[in-house]
Amino acid sequence: MRPLRPSLRLPIRSTAQQIRHFHPTRPALFTTELLDASASLIYGVHSISSLPWALSIPLTAVIVRTVVAMPLQIYTKVQARKERALVPVLSAWDKVYRGEVTLRNRKGEDVQLEGAAKATRRVMIQVRRKRLELYKRWKIPWYWKPMSLLQIPIWISVMDSIRAMSGSKNGFIPWLLSWFEPGSASAPLVSVEPSLATEGMLWFPDLLAGDPTGILPAVLSLSIVLNIQNGWKGPGFPQLADLPTPELTRKLTFKVLQVGLQVLACQIGYSAYITETPTALLLYWITSSNVATLQTAYLESAMFSDRRLKPWKRLSIGYDVDRVAAALKRNRNS
């Protein structure tokens, strides 16, 4: 039997080459694609601007806040203004419906038989229907409030991309992936960028290392505190004492939550200093927080300034009856 020609010989593969390996875990839920897109944005800003990383990273934060966050913020403020303008109208309709209930009650109709609770429920249903009608007429969608939350995934993806480029394996997305893929926490999602170690500035020449002076963590805490103070405006503790009980409870809860977030901001800066968070991540976070504060202040002052009418005051006019009678008598005689 003649041997096969060399050209017709089949290659012999090993057993390992003939076996296809399938990953037993679930897919990454598009997190890898999201991080790749965020990293491409960061690298694109760095290459197009030709700036060092110490300047291109803050520029990336400005672009993300301007292109993504600001349009969402303007949209939610426009809808909030429309909704606030409808509050007096809904309040007037509520009085109208309650007046109808009172009138039927005086006439001895079915309201007296069905009870006050059922009558109140009927008024609430009528007000709710009127609210839906007014919202449809004024084009206020029901989903406008959570629209501002769409910027959170983008902000987290850019933050985790910079964190991974700095050599850190921590972050929200790696923590989320660890629930679906237990072995994915040790695998880097974005490759480390070694040029971050040489393109710093001032007292932080190495963006891969933390800030040993603690200046940037302190600036980060101050930036978050100012952002919360500017975006969560409300009365101070001395003014809360003059409010009625229901409004006092609501305002006090809001104020306690605001103070708690400010304390958490201080804790974030302290943790960033203790854990030696990469300077590249601190630069992005500080810039993003300060730009958000400036955008909120600009929108509140220039575009959505709250020029409300002064509250109505009840005035009483006093006059002398004798003088008025004498003046009327003189006019009659003349």
C-alpha positions in Angstrom: 0.0 0.0 0.0 1.5 3.3 -1.1 1.8 6.1 1.3 -0.2 9.2 0.8 1.5 12.1 -0.9 2.7 14.9 1.3 0.2 17.3 -0.2 -2.7 15.0 0.7 -1.6 14.2 4.2 -4.0 15.4 6.9 -2.6 17.4 9.8 -2.8 15.5 13.1 -4.2 17.7 15.9 -3.9 17.1 19.5 -6.8 16.1 21.7 -6.8 19.6 23.3 -7.1 21.3 20.0 -10.1 19.3 19.0 -12.1 20.1 22.1 -14.2 23.3 22.2 -14.4 24.9 25.6 -17.6 26.7 26.6 -17.8 29.2 29.4 -20.1 27.8 32.0 -21.2 31.2 33.4 -23.7 33.8 32.3 -22.9 36.6 29.8 -21.6 39.9 31.1 -24.9 41.8 30.5 -23.3 44.2 28.1 -21.0 45.6 30.8 -17.9 44.8 28.7 -19.2 46.7 25.7 -20.1 49.6 28.0 -16.6 49.8 29.5 -15.1 49.5 26.0 -17.2 52.4 24.8 -16.2 54.5 27.9 -12.5 53.6 27.4 -12.7 54.5 23.7 -14.2 57.9 24.7 -11.4 58.6 27.2 -8.7 57.6 24.7 -10.3 59.5 22.0 -10.4 62.8 24.0 -6.7 62.2 25.0 -5.6 61.6 21.4 -7.6 64.3 19.7 -6.8 67.0 22.3 -3.1 66.0 22.4 -3.2 67.0 26.1 -1.5 65.0 28.9 -3.7 62.7 31.0 -3.8 65.2 33.8 -5.8 67.6 31.6 -7.5 65.2 29.2 -9.2 63.4 32.0 -10.9 66.6 33.4 -11.8 67.5 29.8 -13.5 64.1 29.5 -15.5 64.9 32.6 -16.6 68.3 31.2 -17.7 66.7 27.9 -19.7 63.9 29.6 -21.4 66.4 31.9 -22.2 68.8 29.0 -23.3 66.3 26.4 -25.1 63.7 28.6 -26.1 65.2 32.0 -27.0 68.8 31.1 -29.7 67.9 28.5 -31.3 65.5 30.9 -31.1 68.1 33.7 -32.8 70.7 31.4 -35.5 68.3 30.4 -36.4 67.4 34.0 -36.4 71.0 35.1 -38.8 72.0 32.2 -41.2 69.2 33.3 -40.9 70.1 36.9 -41.8 73.7 36.1 -44.9 72.6 34.2 -45.9 70.3 37.1 -45.4 73.1 39.6 -47.5 75.5 37.5 -50.4 73.0 37.6 -50.4 72.8 41.4 -52.8 75.8 41.9 -55.1 74.5 39.2 -55.3 71.1 40.8 -55.9 72.7 44.2 -58.8 74.7 42.8 -60.3 71.5 41.3 -59.9 69.7 44.6 -62.0 72.5 46.3 -64.6 72.3 43.5 -65.0 68.6 44.0 -65.2 68.9 47.8 -67.7 71.6 47.4 -69.9 69.4 45.3 -69.7 66.7 48.0 -70.7 69.2 50.6 -73.6 70.4 48.5 -74.9 66.9 48.0 -74.5 66.3 51.7 -76.7 69.3 52.5 -79.3 68.2 50.1 -79.5 64.8 51.8 -78.3 62.8 48.8 -76.3 59.6 48.8 -73.2 61.2 50.3 -74.7 61.1 53.7 -75.5 57.4 53.4 -72.1 56.3 51.9 -70.0 57.9 54.6 -67.3 60.5 54.7 -64.5 58.0 53.8 -66.1 56.9 50.6 -66.8 60.5 49.7 -63.2 61.5 50.2 -62.1 58.6 48.1 -64.4 59.7 45.3 -62.9 63.2 45.5 -59.3 61.7 45.2 -60.3 59.7 42.2 -61.8 62.8 40.5 -58.6 64.8 41.3 -56.4 62.0 39.9 -58.4 61.9 36.7 -58.2 65.7 36.4 -54.4 65.5 37.0 -54.0 62.9 34.2 -56.1 65.1 31.9 -54.1 68.2 32.6 -50.8 66.3 32.3 -51.8 65.1 28.9 -52.9 68.6 27.8 -49.6 70.1 29.0 -47.6 67.2 27.6 -46.0 66.1 30.9 -45.0 62.5 30.6 -45.3 60.2 33.6 -41.6 59.1 33.2 -40.0 62.5 33.4 -38.8 62.1 37.0 -36.5 59.1 36.5 -35.1 60.5 33.3 -32.2 62.2 35.2 -31.1 58.8 36.5 -30.0 57.8 32.9 -26.7 59.6 33.5 -25.7 57.3 36.4 -24.7 54.3 34.2 -22.6 56.4 32.0 -20.9 58.1 34.9 -20.2 54.7 36.6 -18.9 53.2 33.4 -16.4 56.1 32.8 -15.4 56.0 36.4 -14.8 52.2 36.3 -12.9 52.6 33.0 -10.5 55.1 34.5 -10.2 52.9 37.6 -9.3 49.9 35.4 -6.9 51.9 33.4 -5.2 52.9 36.6 -4.7 49.2 37.5 -7.5 48.9 40.1 -9.7 45.8 40.0 -12.4 47.4 42.3 -15.4 49.3 41.2 -19.2 48.9 40.8 -19.1 47.0 37.5 -16.6 44.4 38.7 -18.6 44.0 41.9 -21.8 43.6 39.8 -20.1 41.0 37.5 -18.9 39.0 40.5 -22.6 38.2 41.2 -23.1 36.7 37.7 -19.5 35.4 37.0 -17.7 34.5 40.2 -14.3 34.3 38.4 -14.6 37.6 36.6 -13.4 39.7 39.5 -9.7 38.8 38.9 -9.8 39.4 35.2 -9.1 43.0 34.1 -12.0 44.5 32.1 -9.8 47.3 30.6 -6.1 47.2 30.1 -3.8 49.3 32.3 -2.5 52.5 30.7 1.2 52.9 31.6 1.4 56.5 30.3 -0.7 57.6 33.2 2.4 57.2 35.4 4.3 59.9 33.4 1.6 62.4 32.3 0.7 64.0 35.7 1.3 67.6 36.8 2.0 69.7 39.9 2.4 67.6 43.0 0.9 64.5 41.4 3.2 63.4 38.5 2.0 59.8 38.8 -1.7 59.4 38.1 -1.6 55.7 38.9 -0.6 56.4 42.5 -2.7 58.1 45.2 -2.2 61.6 46.5 0.1 61.4 49.6 -0.6 65.0 50.6 -4.3 64.4 50.9 -5.2 67.6 49.0 -7.1 65.9 46.2 -9.2 63.7 48.6 -10.1 66.9 50.6 -11.0 68.8 47.5 -13.2 65.8 46.4 -15.1 65.9 49.7 -15.5 69.6 49.5 -16.8 69.4 45.9 -19.4 66.8 46.8 -20.5 68.8 49.8 -21.0 71.9 47.7 -22.8 69.9 45.0 -25.3 68.6 47.6 -25.7 72.0 49.2 -26.4 73.7 45.9 -28.6 71.0 44.5 -30.6 70.3 47.6 -31.8 73.7 48.7 -34.1 74.0 51.6 -34.8 76.0 54.8 -32.3 75.9 57.6 -33.0 74.4 61.0 -34.0 77.8 62.6 -36.7 78.3 59.9 -38.1 74.8 60.4 -39.6 75.7 63.8 -42.2 78.1 62.2 -43.6 75.5 59.9 -46.8 73.4 60.5 -46.4 69.8 61.7 -46.9 68.0 58.4 -44.6 70.3 56.4 -42.1 70.3 59.3 -41.8 66.5 59.2 -41.2 66.5 55.5 -38.7 69.3 55.5 -36.9 67.9 58.5 -36.6 64.5 56.9 -35.2 66.2 53.8 -32.7 68.2 55.9 -31.5 65.2 57.8 -30.9 63.3 54.5 -29.0 66.2 53.2 -26.7 66.4 56.2 -26.2 62.6 56.1 -25.1 62.8 52.5 -22.7 65.6 53.3 -21.2 63.4 56.1 -20.9 60.6 53.6 -19.0 62.9 51.3 -16.5 63.5 54.0 -16.2 59.8 54.5 -15.6 59.3 50.7 -12.7 61.7 50.8 -11.2 60.0 53.9 -11.5 56.6 52.3 -9.9 57.8 49.1 -6.9 59.0 51.1 -6.6 55.9 53.2 -7.0 53.4 50.3 -4.7 55.6 48.0 -7.3 55.9 45.3 -5.5 56.6 41.9 -5.1 60.3 41.2 -6.6 59.8 37.7 -9.9 58.8 39.3 -9.8 61.7 41.8 -9.3 64.2 38.9 -12.3 62.9 37.0 -14.6 62.8 40.1 -13.6 66.3 41.3 -14.1 67.8 37.8 -17.5 66.1 37.3 -18.8 67.2 40.7 -17.7 70.8 40.2 -19.1 71.0 36.7 -22.4 69.6 38.0 -22.5 72.3 40.7 -21.8 75.1 38.1 -24.5 73.7 35.7 -27.1 73.6 38.5 -26.3 77.2 39.6 -26.4 78.4 36.0 -29.7 76.7 35.2 -31.3 78.0 38.4 -30.2 81.6 37.9 -30.3 82.1 34.1 -32.9 79.6 32.7 -35.2 78.5 35.6 -35.1 81.3 38.0 -38.1 81.0 40.4 -39.9 84.3 40.1 -43.0 83.5 42.1 -45.7 86.0 43.1 -45.6 87.2 46.6 -48.1 85.5 48.9 -51.5 87.1 49.5 -52.0 89.1 52.6 -55.3 89.9 54.2 -55.6 93.6 54.8 -58.3 95.5 56.8 -59.3 99.1 56.2 -60.6 101.1 59.2 -62.6 104.3 58.9 -64.7 106.6 61.1 -68.4 106.1 60.6 -69.3 109.6 61.9 -66.9 111.3 59.5 -68.2 109.2 56.5 -71.8 110.1 57.4 -71.0 113.8 57.7 -69.2 113.8 54.4 -72.2 112.0 52.7 -74.6 114.6 54.2 -72.5 117.5 53.0 -72.4 116.0 49.5 -76.1 115.5 49.6 -76.8 119.1 50.6 -74.5 120.6 48.0 
